[in-house]
Amino acid sequence: MTGRGATVKGVGKVWILDTDTKGTGASMVPLESTLRRPAADPEPLYVPREPAPREPEPPPVRPPRTFRVVDVVTGAVIVEGTDTRATVAALEDVARVVDVRISVWDPDREQWRLLTLGEQSALWRFRGRRQD
């Protein structure tokens, strides 16, 4: 029979009968000598490096806005593909903001987006302010 045998309490120590010998018979040994102690944490074989912090991508450069102005009554295009200054200059000849529909080019959707009345009025307020 191999393994650990009976446990005996002696003076101050606990002794056990160690029968795990190699054919020499059993012997009495202190319990502390047979307990397995946890091994020290072995050195890791590979330690990955911390990834380098990524630099944030710069925001994409947005092209200047381009506008289209259409006469409401006739449906004729007054200007198309113009920048803000040229659009405001084209609005100088229009009597009221409700007489035209102003659209802005949306490059993400690749289509014209009609400005709201508030956006058209904001653009309309620039009329008469010549900046050279």
N, CA, C and O atoms as a GROMACS GRO file, in nm:
protein
  528
    1MET      N    1   0.084  -0.117   0.000
    1MET     CA    2   0.000   0.000   0.000
    1MET      C    3   0.089   0.123   0.000
    1MET      O    4   0.182   0.135   0.080
    2THR      N    5   0.057   0.216  -0.092
    2THR     CA    6   0.134   0.339  -0.100
    2THR      C    7   0.046   0.455  -0.061
    2THR      O    8  -0.077   0.443  -0.066
    3GLY      N    9   0.106   0.566  -0.024
    3GLY     CA   10   0.029   0.685   0.012
    3GLY      C   11   0.055   0.724   0.155
    3GLY      O   12   0.156   0.683   0.213
    4ARG      N   13  -0.031   0.799   0.211
    4ARG     CA   14  -0.018   0.847   0.348
    4ARG      C   15  -0.092   0.753   0.442
    4ARG      O   16  -0.199   0.702   0.410
    5GLY      N   17  -0.034   0.732   0.554
    5GLY     CA   18  -0.093   0.639   0.651
    5GLY      C   19  -0.160   0.714   0.764
    5GLY      O   20  -0.219   0.819   0.743
    6ALA      N   21  -0.151   0.661   0.884
    6ALA     CA   22  -0.219   0.714   1.001
    6ALA      C   23  -0.152   0.843   1.047
    6ALA      O   24  -0.034   0.867   1.020
    7THR      N   25  -0.229   0.924   1.119
    7THR     CA   26  -0.179   1.050   1.172
    7THR      C   27  -0.164   1.033   1.323
    7THR      O   28  -0.252   0.980   1.390
    8VAL      N   29  -0.050   1.079   1.376
    8VAL     CA   30  -0.024   1.070   1.519
    8VAL      C   31   0.016   1.208   1.568
    8VAL      O   32   0.095   1.277   1.504
    9LYS      N   33  -0.040   1.247   1.684
    9LYS     CA   34  -0.003   1.376   1.741
    9LYS      C   35   0.106   1.353   1.843
    9LYS      O   36   0.093   1.273   1.936
   10GLY      N   37   0.214   1.425   1.824
   10GLY     CA   38   0.322   1.418   1.921
   10GLY      C   39   0.330   1.547   1.998
   10GLY      O   40   0.232   1.622   2.003
   11VAL      N   41   0.441   1.575   2.055
   11VAL     CA   42   0.459   1.695   2.135
   11VAL      C   43   0.482   1.813   2.040
   11VAL      O   44   0.590   1.828   1.983
   12GLY      N   45   0.381   1.896   2.022
   12GLY     CA   46   0.394   2.017   1.944
   12GLY      C   47   0.388   1.998   1.794
   12GLY      O   48   0.370   2.096   1.723
   13LYS      N   49   0.403   1.880   1.743
   13LYS     CA   50   0.400   1.856   1.600
   13LYS      C   51   0.304   1.745   1.570
   13LYS      O   52   0.273   1.660   1.653
   14VAL      N   53   0.256   1.748   1.445
   14VAL     CA   54   0.172   1.639   1.398
   14VAL      C   55   0.258   1.555   1.306
   14VAL      O   56   0.318   1.606   1.211
   15TRP      N   57   0.265   1.424   1.334
   15TRP     CA   58   0.345   1.332   1.256
   15TRP      C   59   0.252   1.240   1.180
   15TRP      O   60   0.143   1.207   1.227
   16ILE      N   61   0.295   1.200   1.062
   16ILE     CA   62   0.216   1.105   0.985
   16ILE      C   63   0.305   0.991   0.940
   16ILE      O   64   0.427   1.005   0.930
   17LEU      N   65   0.241   0.879   0.914
   17LEU     CA   66   0.312   0.763   0.865
   17LEU      C   67   0.321   0.774   0.714
   17LEU      O   68   0.220   0.763   0.645
   18ASP      N   69   0.441   0.797   0.663
   18ASP     CA   70   0.463   0.814   0.520
   18ASP      C   71   0.489   0.678   0.459
   18ASP      O   72   0.595   0.619   0.480
   19THR      N   73   0.392   0.627   0.383
   19THR     CA   74   0.406   0.497   0.320
   19THR      C   75   0.440   0.511   0.173
   19THR      O   76   0.432   0.415   0.097
   20ASP      N   77   0.478   0.631   0.134
   20ASP     CA   78   0.507   0.659  -0.006
   20ASP      C   79   0.656   0.644  -0.032
   20ASP      O   80   0.717   0.726  -0.100
   21THR      N   81   0.713   0.540   0.020
   21THR     CA   82   0.856   0.517   0.003
   21THR      C   83   0.878   0.418  -0.109
   21THR      O   84   0.783   0.356  -0.159
   22LYS      N   85   1.005   0.402  -0.149
   22LYS     CA   86   1.035   0.315  -0.261
   22LYS      C   87   1.084   0.179  -0.212
   22LYS      O   88   1.201   0.144  -0.229
   23GLY      N   89   0.996   0.105  -0.152
   23GLY     CA   90   1.029  -0.032  -0.112
   23GLY      C   91   1.107  -0.043   0.017
   23GLY      O   92   1.146  -0.154   0.055
   24THR      N   93   1.132   0.069   0.086
   24THR     CA   94   1.209   0.060   0.210
   24THR      C   95   1.120   0.055   0.331
   24THR      O   96   1.170   0.047   0.443
   25GLY      N   97   0.993   0.060   0.313
   25GLY     CA   98   0.901   0.058   0.426
   25GLY      C   99   0.851   0.197   0.457
   25GLY      O  100   0.888   0.294   0.391
   26ALA      N  101   0.767   0.205   0.558
   26ALA     CA  102   0.708   0.331   0.597
   26ALA      C  103   0.794   0.400   0.700
   26ALA      O  104   0.873   0.337   0.770
   27SER      N  105   0.776   0.534   0.709
   27SER     CA  106   0.849   0.608   0.812
   27SER      C  107   0.760   0.718   0.864
   27SER      O  108   0.668   0.764   0.796
   28MET      N  109   0.788   0.761   0.985
   28MET     CA  110   0.714   0.869   1.048
   28MET      C  111   0.783   1.002   1.010
   28MET      O  112   0.903   1.017   1.030
   29VAL      N  113   0.705   1.096   0.955
   29VAL     CA  114   0.759   1.225   0.915
   29VAL      C  115   0.666   1.335   0.964
   29VAL      O  116   0.546   1.313   0.978
   30PRO      N  117   0.721   1.454   0.989
   30PRO     CA  118   0.632   1.564   1.030
   30PRO      C  119   0.537   1.601   0.916
   30PRO      O  120   0.573   1.593   0.798
   31LEU      N  121   0.417   1.641   0.952
   31LEU     CA  122   0.314   1.675   0.854
   31LEU      C  123   0.360   1.790   0.764
   31LEU      O  124   0.330   1.789   0.645
   32GLU      N  125   0.432   1.889   0.819
   32GLU     CA  126   0.474   2.004   0.741
   32GLU      C  127   0.561   1.964   0.623
   32GLU      O  128   0.557   2.029   0.518
   33SER      N  129   0.639   1.859   0.638
   33SER     CA  130   0.729   1.822   0.530
   33SER      C  131   0.657   1.755   0.413
   33SER      O  132   0.713   1.746   0.304
   34THR      N  133   0.535   1.709   0.433
   34THR     CA  134   0.463   1.643   0.326
   34THR      C  135   0.362   1.734   0.258
   34THR      O  136   0.311   1.700   0.151
   35LEU      N  137   0.332   1.847   0.319
   35LEU     CA  138   0.236   1.939   0.258
   35LEU      C  139   0.300   2.009   0.138
   35LEU      O  140   0.416   2.050   0.142
   36ARG      N  141   0.224   2.020   0.036
   36ARG     CA  142   0.274   2.091  -0.082
   36ARG      C  143   0.254   2.240  -0.063
   36ARG      O  144   0.146   2.288  -0.030
   37ARG      N  145   0.361   2.311  -0.083
   37ARG     CA  146   0.352   2.456  -0.074
   37ARG      C  147   0.334   2.510  -0.216
   37ARG      O  148   0.390   2.456  -0.312
   38PRO      N  149   0.256   2.614  -0.228
   38PRO     CA  150   0.238   2.667  -0.364
   38PRO      C  151   0.371   2.719  -0.418
   38PRO      O  152   0.447   2.787  -0.349
   39ALA      N  153   0.395   2.685  -0.541
   39ALA     CA  154   0.519   2.729  -0.606
   39ALA      C  155   0.509   2.878  -0.636
   39ALA      O  156   0.401   2.932  -0.656
   40ALA      N  157   0.622   2.940  -0.639
   40ALA     CA  158   0.625   3.082  -0.674
   40ALA      C  159   0.577   3.097  -0.818
   40ALA      O  160   0.598   3.009  -0.902
   41ASP      N  161   0.513   3.208  -0.845
   41ASP     CA  162   0.463   3.230  -0.981
   41ASP      C  163   0.581   3.227  -1.078
   41ASP      O  164   0.676   3.304  -1.062
   42PRO      N  165   0.574   3.141  -1.176
   42PRO     CA  166   0.685   3.136  -1.271
   42PRO      C  167   0.686   3.263  -1.357
   42PRO      O  168   0.583   3.328  -1.377
   43GLU      N  169   0.803   3.296  -1.406
   43GLU     CA  170   0.816   3.411  -1.495
   43GLU      C  171   0.738   3.382  -1.624
   43GLU      O  172   0.750   3.273  -1.680
   44PRO      N  173   0.660   3.476  -1.669
   44PRO     CA  174   0.589   3.452  -1.794
   44PRO      C  175   0.688   3.444  -1.910
   44PRO      O  176   0.789   3.515  -1.913
   45LEU      N  177   0.657   3.358  -2.005
   45LEU     CA  178   0.744   3.341  -2.120
   45LEU      C  179   0.733   3.458  -2.216
   45LEU      O  180   0.829   3.494  -2.283
   46TYR      N  181   0.613   3.517  -2.222
   46TYR     CA  182   0.590   3.625  -2.318
   46TYR      C  183   0.502   3.729  -2.252
   46TYR      O  184   0.395   3.698  -2.200
   47VAL      N  185   0.547   3.851  -2.253
   47VAL     CA  186   0.467   3.961  -2.200
   47VAL      C  187   0.437   4.055  -2.316
   47VAL      O  188   0.529   4.118  -2.369
   48PRO      N  189   0.311   4.065  -2.356
   48PRO     CA  190   0.280   4.154  -2.469
   48PRO      C  191   0.300   4.299  -2.429
   48PRO      O  192   0.273   4.338  -2.315
   49ARG      N  193   0.347   4.379  -2.524
   49ARG     CA  194   0.366   4.522  -2.498
   49ARG      C  195   0.231   4.591  -2.503
   49ARG      O  196   0.137   4.547  -2.570
   50GLU      N  197   0.224   4.700  -2.432
   50GLU     CA  198   0.104   4.781  -2.436
   50GLU      C  199   0.095   4.842  -2.576
   50GLU      O  200   0.195   4.891  -2.628
   51PRO      N  201  -0.023   4.840  -2.636
   51PRO     CA  202  -0.033   4.900  -2.770
   51PRO      C  203  -0.009   5.050  -2.762
   51PRO      O  204  -0.048   5.116  -2.666
   52ALA      N  205   0.054   5.101  -2.863
   52ALA     CA  206   0.081   5.244  -2.869
   52ALA      C  207  -0.051   5.318  -2.886
   52ALA      O  208  -0.138   5.274  -2.962
   53PRO      N  209  -0.067   5.428  -2.817
   53PRO     CA  210  -0.194   5.502  -2.833
   53PRO      C  211  -0.207   5.553  -2.975
   53PRO      O  212  -0.112   5.605  -3.034
   54ARG      N  213  -0.326   5.538  -3.027
   54ARG     CA  214  -0.353   5.583  -3.164
   54ARG      C  215  -0.382   5.732  -3.165
   54ARG      O  216  -0.449   5.786  -3.077
   55GLU      N  217  -0.329   5.796  -3.266
   55GLU     CA  218  -0.361   5.937  -3.282
   55GLU      C  219  -0.500   5.946  -3.345
   55GLU      O  220  -0.532   5.872  -3.438
   56PRO      N  221  -0.581   6.037  -3.294
   56PRO     CA  222  -0.715   6.048  -3.353
   56PRO      C  223  -0.705   6.094  -3.498
   56PRO      O  224  -0.620   6.175  -3.535
   57GLU      N  225  -0.793   6.039  -3.577
   57GLU     CA  226  -0.794   6.075  -3.718
   57GLU      C  227  -0.844   6.219  -3.733
   57GLU      O  228  -0.940   6.258  -3.667
   58PRO      N  229  -0.780   6.296  -3.818
   58PRO     CA  230  -0.829   6.432  -3.835
   58PRO      C  231  -0.966   6.429  -3.902
   58PRO      O  232  -0.995   6.340  -3.983
   59PRO      N  233  -1.050   6.525  -3.868
   59PRO     CA  234  -1.182   6.525  -3.931
   59PRO      C  235  -1.168   6.546  -4.081
   59PRO      O  236  -1.077   6.615  -4.127
   60PRO      N  237  -1.257   6.486  -4.157
   60PRO     CA  238  -1.247   6.502  -4.302
   60PRO      C  239  -1.269   6.648  -4.342
   60PRO      O  240  -1.348   6.719  -4.280
   61VAL      N  241  -1.199   6.689  -4.443
   61VAL     CA  242  -1.212   6.826  -4.492
   61VAL      C  243  -1.344   6.838  -4.567
   61VAL      O  244  -1.369   6.769  -4.666
   62ARG      N  245  -1.427   6.926  -4.517
   62ARG     CA  246  -1.559   6.944  -4.579
   62ARG      C  247  -1.548   7.047  -4.690
   62ARG      O  248  -1.496   7.156  -4.668
   63PRO      N  249  -1.596   7.014  -4.807
   63PRO     CA  250  -1.591   7.111  -4.916
   63PRO      C  251  -1.686   7.227  -4.886
   63PRO      O  252  -1.779   7.211  -4.807
   64PRO      N  253  -1.662   7.343  -4.946
   64PRO     CA  254  -1.754   7.456  -4.923
   64PRO      C  255  -1.894   7.422  -4.972
   64PRO      O  256  -1.913   7.348  -5.068
   65ARG      N  257  -1.990   7.479  -4.903
   65ARG     CA  258  -2.129   7.453  -4.942
   65ARG      C  259  -2.161   7.516  -5.078
   65ARG      O  260  -2.114   7.625  -5.112
   66THR      N  261  -2.241   7.443  -5.152
   66THR     CA  262  -2.288   7.497  -5.280
   66THR      C  263  -2.440   7.499  -5.277
   66THR      O  264  -2.505   7.410  -5.222
   67PHE      N  265  -2.495   7.603  -5.338
   67PHE     CA  266  -2.640   7.626  -5.331
   67PHE      C  267  -2.704   7.626  -5.469
   67PHE      O  268  -2.637   7.641  -5.571
   68ARG      N  269  -2.836   7.608  -5.466
   68ARG     CA  270  -2.919   7.620  -5.586
   68ARG      C  271  -3.041   7.702  -5.547
   68ARG      O  272  -3.104   7.677  -5.444
   69VAL      N  273  -3.073   7.799  -5.629
   69VAL     CA  274  -3.190   7.885  -5.604
   69VAL      C  275  -3.284   7.867  -5.722
   69VAL      O  276  -3.245   7.884  -5.837
   70VAL      N  277  -3.411   7.833  -5.692
   70VAL     CA  278  -3.512   7.809  -5.795
   70VAL      C  279  -3.629   7.904  -5.771
   70VAL      O  280  -3.675   7.920  -5.658
   71ASP      N  281  -3.676   7.966  -5.878
   71ASP     CA  282  -3.794   8.055  -5.871
   71ASP      C  283  -3.916   7.968  -5.848
   71ASP      O  284  -3.936   7.868  -5.918
   72VAL      N  285  -3.999   8.006  -5.751
   72VAL     CA  286  -4.118   7.927  -5.716
   72VAL      C  287  -4.222   7.933  -5.826
   72VAL      O  288  -4.283   7.830  -5.857
   73VAL      N  289  -4.245   8.047  -5.885
   73VAL     CA  290  -4.352   8.064  -5.983
   73VAL      C  291  -4.318   7.994  -6.114
   73VAL      O  292  -4.400   7.918  -6.166
   74THR      N  293  -4.201   8.019  -6.168
   74THR     CA  294  -4.167   7.965  -6.300
   74THR      C  295  -4.094   7.831  -6.293
   74THR      O  296  -4.094   7.755  -6.390
   75GLY      N  297  -4.033   7.801  -6.179
   75GLY     CA  298  -3.954   7.677  -6.168
   75GLY      C  299  -3.818   7.688  -6.234
   75GLY      O  300  -3.746   7.589  -6.246
   76ALA      N  301  -3.784   7.807  -6.275
   76ALA     CA  302  -3.654   7.829  -6.340
   76ALA      C  303  -3.543   7.834  -6.236
   76ALA      O  304  -3.559   7.890  -6.127
   77VAL      N  305  -3.432   7.776  -6.271
   77VAL     CA  306  -3.316   7.778  -6.183
   77VAL      C  307  -3.248   7.914  -6.199
   77VAL      O  308  -3.207   7.951  -6.309
   78ILE      N  309  -3.237   7.987  -6.089
   78ILE     CA  310  -3.172   8.118  -6.092
   78ILE      C  311  -3.021   8.100  -6.087
   78ILE      O  312  -2.949   8.155  -6.172
   79VAL      N  313  -2.972   8.025  -5.990
   79VAL     CA  314  -2.829   7.990  -5.982
   79VAL      C  315  -2.819   7.847  -5.930
   79VAL      O  316  -2.906   7.799  -5.858
   80GLU      N  317  -2.710   7.781  -5.969
   80GLU     CA  318  -2.689   7.644  -5.921
   80GLU      C  319  -2.539   7.621  -5.907
   80GLU      O  320  -2.460   7.660  -5.993
   81GLY      N  321  -2.500   7.557  -5.796
   81GLY     CA  322  -2.360   7.525  -5.773
   81GLY      C  323  -2.278   7.645  -5.730
   81GLY      O  324  -2.156   7.645  -5.747
   82THR      N  325  -2.341   7.746  -5.676
   82THR     CA  326  -2.270   7.866  -5.635
   82THR      C  327  -2.235   7.861  -5.487
   82THR      O  328  -2.299   7.791  -5.409
   83ASP      N  329  -2.131   7.937  -5.450
   83ASP     CA  330  -2.094   7.944  -5.308
   83ASP      C  331  -2.189   8.041  -5.236
   83ASP      O  332  -2.282   8.094  -5.297
   84THR      N  333  -2.164   8.063  -5.109
   84THR     CA  334  -2.256   8.144  -5.029
   84THR      C  335  -2.262   8.288  -5.079
   84THR      O  336  -2.372   8.344  -5.090
   85ARG      N  337  -2.148   8.349  -5.110
   85ARG     CA  338  -2.148   8.489  -5.155
   85ARG      C  339  -2.225   8.506  -5.285
   85ARG      O  340  -2.303   8.600  -5.300
   86ALA      N  341  -2.202   8.416  -5.380
   86ALA     CA  342  -2.272   8.428  -5.508
   86ALA      C  343  -2.421   8.403  -5.492
   86ALA      O  344  -2.502   8.464  -5.562
   87THR      N  345  -2.458   8.315  -5.399
   87THR     CA  346  -2.600   8.288  -5.374
   87THR      C  347  -2.667   8.410  -5.313
   87THR      O  348  -2.777   8.448  -5.354
   88VAL      N  349  -2.601   8.473  -5.216
   88VAL     CA  350  -2.657   8.594  -5.155
   88VAL      C  351  -2.668   8.705  -5.259
   88VAL      O  352  -2.764   8.781  -5.259
   89ALA      N  353  -2.569   8.715  -5.346
   89ALA     CA  354  -2.575   8.816  -5.453
   89ALA      C  355  -2.692   8.789  -5.546
   89ALA      O  356  -2.756   8.884  -5.593
   90ALA      N  357  -2.722   8.662  -5.575
   90ALA     CA  358  -2.837   8.629  -5.662
   90ALA      C  359  -2.968   8.660  -5.593
   90ALA      O  360  -3.068   8.688  -5.661
   91LEU      N  361  -2.972   8.657  -5.460
   91LEU     CA  362  -3.094   8.687  -5.387
   91LEU      C  363  -3.124   8.837  -5.382
   91LEU      O  364  -3.233   8.876  -5.341
   92GLU      N  365  -3.028   8.921  -5.422
   92GLU     CA  366  -3.048   9.066  -5.423
   92GLU      C  367  -3.164   9.104  -5.517
   92GLU      O  368  -3.234   9.202  -5.491
   93ASP      N  369  -3.183   9.029  -5.623
   93ASP     CA  370  -3.286   9.063  -5.721
   93ASP      C  371  -3.423   9.003  -5.688
   93ASP      O  372  -3.519   9.025  -5.761
   94VAL      N  373  -3.433   8.927  -5.579
   94VAL     CA  374  -3.558   8.860  -5.541
   94VAL      C  375  -3.632   8.948  -5.441
   94VAL      O  376  -3.570   9.003  -5.350
   95ALA      N  377  -3.766   8.962  -5.458
   95ALA     CA  378  -3.845   9.050  -5.372
   95ALA      C  379  -3.866   8.994  -5.232
   95ALA      O  380  -3.848   9.065  -5.133
   96ARG      N  381  -3.903   8.866  -5.222
   96ARG     CA  382  -3.933   8.804  -5.092
   96ARG      C  383  -3.867   8.667  -5.085
   96ARG      O  384  -3.846   8.602  -5.187
   97VAL      N  385  -3.836   8.623  -4.964
   97VAL     CA  386  -3.770   8.494  -4.946
   97VAL      C  387  -3.861   8.379  -4.988
   97VAL      O  388  -3.812   8.274  -5.028
   98VAL      N  389  -3.994   8.398  -4.979
   98VAL     CA  390  -4.086   8.292  -5.016
   98VAL      C  391  -4.104   8.279  -5.167
   98VAL      O  392  -4.172   8.188  -5.213
   99ASP      N  393  -4.043   8.369  -5.243
   99ASP     CA  394  -4.052   8.362  -5.389
   99ASP      C  395  -3.952   8.262  -5.449
   99ASP      O  396  -3.958   8.233  -5.568
  100VAL      N  397  -3.860   8.210  -5.367
  100VAL     CA  398  -3.758   8.115  -5.416
  100VAL      C  399  -3.748   7.996  -5.321
  100VAL      O  400  -3.785   8.001  -5.204
  101ARG      N  401  -3.696   7.889  -5.380
  101ARG     CA  402  -3.660   7.772  -5.298
  101ARG      C  403  -3.508   7.761  -5.304
  101ARG      O  404  -3.449   7.758  -5.411
  102ILE      N  405  -3.446   7.756  -5.187
  102ILE     CA  406  -3.300   7.750  -5.180
  102ILE      C  407  -3.263   7.610  -5.129
  102ILE      O  408  -3.311   7.564  -5.026
  103SER      N  409  -3.177   7.546  -5.205
  103SER     CA  410  -3.130   7.412  -5.167
  103SER      C  411  -2.979   7.415  -5.150
  103SER      O  412  -2.911   7.500  -5.207
  104VAL      N  413  -2.928   7.322  -5.070
  104VAL     CA  414  -2.784   7.308  -5.049
  104VAL      C  415  -2.745   7.166  -5.092
  104VAL      O  416  -2.822   7.072  -5.073
  105TRP      N  417  -2.627   7.153  -5.151
  105TRP     CA  418  -2.579   7.021  -5.196
  105TRP      C  419  -2.529   6.943  -5.076
  105TRP      O  420  -2.446   6.992  -4.999
  106ASP      N  421  -2.579   6.820  -5.059
  106ASP     CA  422  -2.536   6.731  -4.952
  106ASP      C  423  -2.441   6.627  -5.012
  106ASP      O  424  -2.487   6.535  -5.080
  107PRO      N  425  -2.309   6.640  -4.989
  107PRO     CA  426  -2.214   6.548  -5.053
  107PRO      C  427  -2.225   6.405  -5.001
  107PRO      O  428  -2.189   6.311  -5.072
  108ASP      N  429  -2.273   6.386  -4.878
  108ASP     CA  430  -2.287   6.250  -4.825
  108ASP      C  431  -2.396   6.174  -4.899
  108ASP      O  432  -2.378   6.057  -4.934
  109ARG      N  433  -2.508   6.238  -4.922
  109ARG     CA  434  -2.619   6.173  -4.993
  109ARG      C  435  -2.612   6.193  -5.143
  109ARG      O  436  -2.680   6.125  -5.220
  110GLU      N  437  -2.528   6.288  -5.184
  110GLU     CA  438  -2.515   6.323  -5.325
  110GLU      C  439  -2.648   6.366  -5.385
  110GLU      O  440  -2.691   6.317  -5.490
  111GLN      N  441  -2.713   6.460  -5.315
  111GLN     CA  442  -2.839   6.517  -5.364
  111GLN      C  443  -2.861   6.654  -5.300
  111GLN      O  444  -2.798   6.690  -5.201
  112TRP      N  445  -2.952   6.730  -5.361
  112TRP     CA  446  -2.986   6.861  -5.309
  112TRP      C  447  -3.080   6.846  -5.192
  112TRP      O  448  -3.172   6.764  -5.195
  113ARG      N  449  -3.058   6.927  -5.087
  113ARG     CA  450  -3.147   6.929  -4.970
  113ARG      C  451  -3.208   7.067  -4.960
  113ARG      O  452  -3.136   7.167  -4.952
  114LEU      N  453  -3.341   7.073  -4.960
  114LEU     CA  454  -3.412   7.200  -4.950
  114LEU      C  455  -3.391   7.257  -4.811
  114LEU      O  456  -3.410   7.188  -4.710
  115LEU      N  457  -3.351   7.384  -4.805
  115LEU     CA  458  -3.333   7.449  -4.676
  115LEU      C  459  -3.468   7.473  -4.611
  115LEU      O  460  -3.568   7.494  -4.679
  116THR      N  461  -3.468   7.470  -4.479
  116THR     CA  462  -3.591   7.504  -4.408
  116THR      C  463  -3.614   7.654  -4.422
  116THR      O  464  -3.524   7.727  -4.464
  117LEU      N  465  -3.735   7.700  -4.389
  117LEU     CA  466  -3.765   7.842  -4.400
  117LEU      C  467  -3.672   7.923  -4.309
  117LEU      O  468  -3.630   8.033  -4.345
  118GLY      N  469  -3.640   7.869  -4.192
  118GLY     CA  470  -3.549   7.938  -4.100
  118GLY      C  471  -3.408   7.950  -4.158
  118GLY      O  472  -3.343   8.053  -4.144
  119GLU      N  473  -3.362   7.843  -4.224
  119GLU     CA  474  -3.230   7.847  -4.288
  119GLU      C  475  -3.229   7.943  -4.406
  119GLU      O  476  -3.131   8.015  -4.428
  120GLN      N  477  -3.339   7.945  -4.483
  120GLN     CA  478  -3.348   8.038  -4.596
  120GLN      C  479  -3.351   8.182  -4.545
  120GLN      O  480  -3.288   8.270  -4.605
  121SER      N  481  -3.422   8.206  -4.436
  121SER     CA  482  -3.429   8.341  -4.380
  121SER      C  483  -3.292   8.386  -4.328
  121SER      O  484  -3.256   8.503  -4.341
  122ALA      N  485  -3.216   8.294  -4.269
  122ALA     CA  486  -3.082   8.329  -4.222
  122ALA      C  487  -2.993   8.369  -4.338
  122ALA      O  488  -2.916   8.464  -4.328
  123LEU      N  489  -3.004   8.297  -4.448
  123LEU     CA  490  -2.927   8.332  -4.568
  123LEU      C  491  -2.977   8.464  -4.628
  123LEU      O  492  -2.899   8.544  -4.679
  124TRP      N  493  -3.107   8.484  -4.621
  124TRP     CA  494  -3.171   8.604  -4.676
  124TRP      C  495  -3.122   8.730  -4.604
  124TRP      O  496  -3.108   8.836  -4.666
  125ARG      N  497  -3.097   8.719  -4.473
  125ARG     CA  498  -3.056   8.836  -4.395
  125ARG      C  499  -2.919   8.890  -4.436
  125ARG      O  500  -2.884   9.002  -4.399
  126PHE      N  501  -2.841   8.814  -4.511
  126PHE     CA  502  -2.711   8.861  -4.557
  126PHE      C  503  -2.722   8.955  -4.679
  126PHE      O  504  -2.624   9.018  -4.718
  127ARG      N  505  -2.841   8.963  -4.737
  127ARG     CA  506  -2.859   9.051  -4.853
  127ARG      C  507  -2.828   9.194  -4.812
  127ARG      O  508  -2.856   9.235  -4.700
  128GLY      N  509  -2.770   9.270  -4.906
  128GLY     CA  510  -2.742   9.410  -4.882
  128GLY      C  511  -2.614   9.436  -4.806
  128GLY      O  512  -2.576   9.552  -4.790
  129ARG      N  513  -2.547   9.336  -4.762
  129ARG     CA  514  -2.419   9.352  -4.691
  129ARG      C  515  -2.306   9.319  -4.788
  129ARG      O  516  -2.267   9.203  -4.799
  130ARG      N  517  -2.257   9.415  -4.856
  130ARG     CA  518  -2.148   9.392  -4.953
  130ARG      C  519  -2.017   9.385  -4.876
  130ARG      O  520  -1.980   9.478  -4.805
  131GLN      N  521  -1.947   9.273  -4.893
  131GLN     CA  522  -1.813   9.256  -4.834
  131GLN      C  523  -1.716   9.228  -4.946
  131GLN      O  524  -1.721   9.121  -5.007
  132ASP      N  525  -1.631   9.321  -4.973
  132ASP     CA  526  -1.534   9.303  -5.081
  132ASP      C  527  -1.399   9.267  -5.026
  132ASP      O  528  -1.304   9.248  -5.102
   0.00000   0.00000   0.00000
